[in-house]
Amino acid sequence: MQQWLDLLITQIRQTTPLEWLAVFFGMSEVLLARKNKVWLYPAGIAGSAITIFLLLKAGLYADSALNAYYVGMSIYGWMLWVRRKNAAPVQIAYATKQEWVITILIAFVGWGVIFVLLKYFTDSTVPVWDAWVSSSAWAGTWLLARRRIENWVVLNVSNLFAIPLLFHKHLPLFALLTAFLFIVAIFGYFDWRKLYRQSQLKPQLN
């Protein structure tokens, strides 16, 4: 145990300012998401842009591509949440059956495609794990953009696998950030469920 703790401390000391900045934006994004604030998207775009560069250096190609996907989905989600003045913004709700089908397809078809790309076209040493972390996060991010409560559950599936993967790749700060995101996502799920229930009570009160 002491050996692992010493290794963690050593790796954290070697963490670059750019990594700290990426972590700051990552923490800001998930805390804003928990509070249902649209500013989560600019924070997410900034953090993802920095993370792409850092993960490419670490050889986590799928995770790097995942962050490029985050940028695109952040733009999509930002537009979806704000909408034009005469249209109602997307409201928090549970995912429909059709949305679950799409979510599952993104996760599993995405995993297969990413695995093949990593296995045969890169020098990745963790193609199975890297592919699954990325594809499950893709699915969760899609649900987040559509403001679906279950996004927190799907994202935490990705987080659960990402934590040991990041430690394995000597990215302890990102691993600790992901552990933090895992905990916040649990609270985020219950916060969003509460907001949904409150929104359902409003018409009855009127």
Backbone hydrogen bonds, N-H to C=O, Kabsch-Sander energy under -0.5 kcal/mol:
donor,donor_aa,acceptor,acceptor_aa,energy
5,L,1,M,-2.3
6,D,2,Q,-2.6
7,L,3,Q,-2.1
8,L,4,W,-2.4
9,I,5,L,-2.4
10,T,6,D,-2.3
11,Q,7,L,-2.4
12,I,8,L,-2.4
13,R,9,I,-2.1
14,Q,10,T,-1.1
15,T,12,I,-1.4
20,W,16,T,-1.9
21,L,17,P,-2.2
22,A,18,L,-2.2
23,V,19,E,-2.3
24,F,20,W,-2.2
25,F,21,L,-2.2
26,G,22,A,-2.2
27,M,23,V,-2.7
28,S,24,F,-2.2
29,E,25,F,-2.4
30,V,26,G,-1.9
31,L,27,M,-2.0
32,L,28,S,-2.2
33,A,29,E,-2.3
34,R,30,V,-2.2
35,K,31,L,-1.4
36,N,33,A,-1.7
37,K,32,L,-2.9
40,L,37,K,-1.7
41,Y,38,V,-1.9
43,A,39,W,-1.5
44,G,40,L,-2.2
45,I,41,Y,-2.5
46,A,42,P,-2.1
47,G,43,A,-2.3
48,S,44,G,-2.6
49,A,45,I,-2.1
50,I,46,A,-1.6
51,T,47,G,-2.2
52,I,48,S,-2.2
53,F,49,A,-1.0
54,L,50,I,-1.7
55,L,51,T,-2.9
56,L,52,I,-1.8
57,K,53,F,-1.5
58,A,54,L,-1.1
59,G,55,L,-0.6
59,G,56,L,-0.8
60,L,55,L,-2.2
61,Y,59,G,-1.2
64,S,60,L,-1.9
65,A,61,Y,-2.5
66,L,62,A,-2.5
67,N,63,D,-1.7
68,A,64,S,-1.5
69,Y,65,A,-2.2
70,Y,66,L,-2.3
71,V,67,N,-1.8
72,G,68,A,-1.8
73,M,69,Y,-3.1
74,S,70,Y,-2.4
75,I,71,V,-1.9
76,Y,72,G,-2.2
77,G,73,M,-3.2
78,W,74,S,-2.6
79,M,75,I,-2.1
80,L,76,Y,-2.2
81,W,77,G,-2.8
82,V,78,W,-2.0
83,R,79,M,-2.4
87,A,84,R,-1.8
90,V,80,L,-1.0
93,A,147,R,-1.7
100,W,96,T,-2.0
101,V,97,K,-2.1
102,I,98,Q,-2.1
103,T,99,E,-2.4
104,I,100,W,-2.7
105,L,101,V,-2.3
106,I,102,I,-2.6
107,A,103,T,-2.2
108,F,104,I,-2.7
109,V,105,L,-1.9
110,G,105,L,-1.0
110,G,106,I,-0.8
111,W,107,A,-1.4
112,G,108,F,-2.0
113,V,109,V,-2.4
114,I,110,G,-2.8
115,F,111,W,-2.6
116,V,112,G,-2.1
117,L,113,V,-2.1
118,L,114,I,-2.7
119,K,115,F,-3.0
120,Y,116,V,-2.3
121,F,117,L,-1.6
122,T,118,L,-1.0
124,S,118,L,-0.5
130,D,126,V,-2.7
131,A,127,P,-1.9
132,W,128,V,-2.0
133,V,129,W,-2.4
134,S,130,D,-1.8
135,S,131,A,-2.7
136,S,132,W,-2.4
137,A,133,V,-1.4
138,W,134,S,-2.3
139,A,135,S,-2.0
140,G,136,S,-2.1
141,T,137,A,-2.6
142,W,138,W,-2.0
143,L,139,A,-1.7
144,L,140,G,-2.1
145,A,141,T,-2.3
146,R,142,W,-1.3
147,R,144,L,-1.6
148,R,143,L,-2.7
149,I,93,A,-2.3
151,N,148,R,-1.9
152,W,149,I,-1.4
154,V,150,E,-2.2
155,L,151,N,-2.6
156,N,152,W,-1.5
157,V,153,V,-1.2
158,S,154,V,-1.5
159,N,155,L,-2.5
160,L,156,N,-2.2
161,F,157,V,-1.2
162,A,158,S,-2.1
163,I,159,N,-2.0
165,L,161,F,-1.1
166,L,162,A,-2.6
167,F,163,I,-1.8
168,H,164,P,-2.3
169,K,165,L,-1.6
170,H,167,F,-1.7
171,L,166,L,-2.7
175,A,171,L,-2.0
176,L,172,P,-2.7
177,L,173,L,-2.3
178,T,174,F,-2.4
179,A,175,A,-2.0
180,F,176,L,-2.2
181,L,177,L,-2.6
182,F,178,T,-2.2
183,I,179,A,-1.8
184,V,180,F,-2.5
185,A,181,L,-2.6
186,I,182,F,-1.2
187,F,183,I,-1.5
188,G,184,V,-2.9
189,Y,185,A,-2.2
190,F,186,I,-1.5
191,D,187,F,-2.6
192,W,188,G,-2.7
193,R,189,Y,-2.0
194,K,190,F,-1.9
195,L,191,D,-2.3
196,Y,192,W,-2.4
197,R,193,R,-2.2
198,Q,194,K,-2.2
199,S,195,L,-2.0
200,Q,196,Y,-1.6
201,L,197,R,-1.2
202,K,198,Q,-1.3
205,L,201,L,-2.0
206,N,202,K,-1.9
